[in-house]
Amino acid sequence: MLKQGERRRSWSYKPWKTTENEGSQHRKSICSLGGRSGSQASIQGWTEGNYNYYIEEDEDGEEEDQWKDEPAEEDQRAEVVTTAKPEGPSNPPAVLSTLNVNVGGHSYQLDYCELASFPNTRLGRLVTSTSRSRQLSLCDDYEEQTDEYFFDRDPAVFQLVYNFYLSGVLLVLDELCPRCFLEELGYWGVRLKYTPRCCRICFEERRDELSEQLKIQRELRAQAQLEEAEELFRDMRFYGPLRRRLWNLLEKPFSSVAAKAIGVASSIFVLVSVVALALNTVEEIQQHSEQDEGGPDMRSILEHVEMLCIGFFTLEYLLRLASTPDLRRFVRSALNLVDLVAILPLYLQLLLECFTGEDHQRGQTVGSVGKVGQVLRIMRLMRIFRILKLARHSTGLRAFGFTLRQCYQQVGCLLLFITMGILTFAAAVYSVEYDVPGTNFTTIPHSWWWAAVSISTVGYGDMCPETHLGRFFAFLCIAFGIILNGMPISILYNKFSDYYSKLKAYEYTAMCRERGEIGAPPSLPGSCQSRTPDPERGHRRLPSGKQPGETFPTPAPGRMRTPPRRDR
C-alpha cells in the first residue's frame, strides 16, 4: 500500500511563512462556520496516513478508514468534538460560501457543501479542517488577497474530479494514461469505486494491457542486455574491472571487435560440431574407416574435431560463469542451461565408458553392459541439442522462445485440443474398423498415430479406414485439424513479429549506447513517461484559462460540465 507522500510528484509542497494577524480575515472551515451558526454539523477529522485508492471496491460500501485531525497548537483550545461519519453523500450544513482553487492554470469554484459531502477527499479535508497550517499543507500555494488555493496538478484529470463533486459520478477518459490517472486520483483522494461499471471495465482493460506491455518491455530489455547493473561489477571484491571486461567480451558482441570475433567463432564451432556429429553416423565413412587400415581414420578425425569443439564450449562456459555479476540470474538463464546441456553429454559419455571398460575387465553380466549402452546412446543423442547454442547469437530464435513463453496459455490450449481430438477420433475409428479383416486399427494406441497424422493434415497413408463410417470419421478428423491449426497461427505470428521488431530495436539501441551515440534507451509505444517539472522553475501560477505549455491534454468539449471561470 502506497503512502500519500509517495504518490505525489516531484513538485512537493514547500512550506511558506504566513503571518496571521488578529484582524486578518481567514477563510473559516465548515466546522467553525457550522458551530458559529448553531447548526448540528458533524464533520469527520483527518490525519496523514496510508490509503489505497487503486483497489476496486463494491458499491454496497465497506469499512472506511478512520481519520483523526491533528489541530495546530493555536487551535487546540477551540477544538471541535466530531463524530465519525462514513464517506459518501451526506447532509452538510447550508453555508453560502465557495472554495476557489486553481489547478494547472485553470480556476474553479466549488461549493463548501459539495466538498463536505466527501470529507475523505483532499478538498473535503481542506474545507473541514480546523487547523490553518493543516489547510495550507494540503495545497501547493495560497493567495490571501483572492482567497485562492493553487495546485500544480493535471487539469485534465481535475476536470473529472470537478465533475465528480458536482454529480457524484467519476468518469474516465480513454485518452488518459491509466497510471497517471490512478496517481492523480490518489492525490485528490477520490476512490475508483465511484466510477460507473461501463467506464470501470474499459479502464481496467487498458490498465491490464499497459501492465502487460511494461512487463514485456522489462523482459525484452533484459534479453537485449540494456539493464546490466554496472554497480555490481564495481562492488565486486575480486577483479571487478577485469571481470566486467571479460563479461562484455563474452556477452556483448557489439561492444568491441574482439567480442564480435568471439561471437562469430562460437557460432562456427557450433555448426562444425553438429556437422561432425552428423557425419559420424554416415555408413560409408564407417565402412571406410574399418576397411582402410593404412589411411587416415575418418571417424577418429571427426571425434577429435568434436572434442575440440566441446573444449571450446567448456572454456566459454567457465569464463562466463567466472565473470558473471549475478550468479542466481546466471543459473536461471535459459541460454546458460542450453550451454550446460551442450557440454555435459560428452563428459557423461566418457565417464560411463570408463565404468563400462572396468565392467568388461571384471566380467560383469551382459545385461548391465547393455543398459549402459542404452544410456550411452541417449547421451550421444543429447549432443544434438548444442544447435540451440545458436540462439545466443540469433535474435529470431530468442524472439521465438520469448513468444512461446508469453503465449504459453494459447499453446497449452492448442495442445489440449489436439490431445482431445486424437483420443476421440482414434476411439471412434477403432470402434468401426477393428473387426475388418487385415485392418491396421488393431488397438486404440495404434489408432492414435493415425489420428495424430490426420489432425496435423500430414496424411502418410500407412493407415486408412475402409468402412464408410470410418471414412466419415476421418473426414471429421481432418476438418477438425484444419480449423484447429488455423486458430492460433495468426496470434503467434503477430506476437512474434512484434517481439522480434522490439528486440531488434533494443539491441540496436544497446549497440549505440556502447558506442556512445545515444544516452537513453527507447520506450515502448503507448507507455507512459513521467511528467516531472523542472525543479529550478518552481511552482508557477498560470493565468486563468491558459494552458501551461500544452503539457496536459484537455478533455473534449461537450462531454464534461464546464467549470465557471473567474476573471482575475
Buried (B, 14 or more C-beta within 10 A) or exposed (E): EEEBEEBBBEBEBEEEEEEEEEEEEEBBBBBBBBBEEEBEBBBBBBEEEEBEBBEEEEEEEEEBEEBEBBBEEEBEEEEBEBEEBEBEEBEBBEBEEBBBBBBBBBBBBBBBBBBBBBBBBBBBBBBBBBBBBBBBEBBBBBEEEEBBBBBBBBBBBBBBBBBBBEEEEBBBBEEBBBBBBBBBBBBBBBBBBBBEEEBBEEBBEBBEEBEEBBEBBEBBBBBBBBEBEEEBBEEBEEEBEEBBBBBBBBBBBBBBEEBBEBBEEBBEBBEBBBEBBEBBEEEEBEEBBEEEEEEEBBBEBBBEBBBBBBEBBBEBBEBBBEBBBEEEEBEEBEBBEBBEBBBBBBEBBEEBEEEBEEBEEEEBEEEEEEEBEEBBEEBBEBBBEBBBBBBBBEBEBBBBBBBBEBBEEBBEEBEEBBEEBBBBBBBBBBBBBBEEEEBBBEEBEBBBBBBBBBBBEEEEEEBBBBBEEBBBBBEBBBEBBEEBBEEBEEBBEEBBEEBBEBBBBBBBBBBBBBEEEEEEBBEBEEEBEEEEBEEEEEEEBBEBEEBBEEEBBEBEEEEBEEBEEBEE
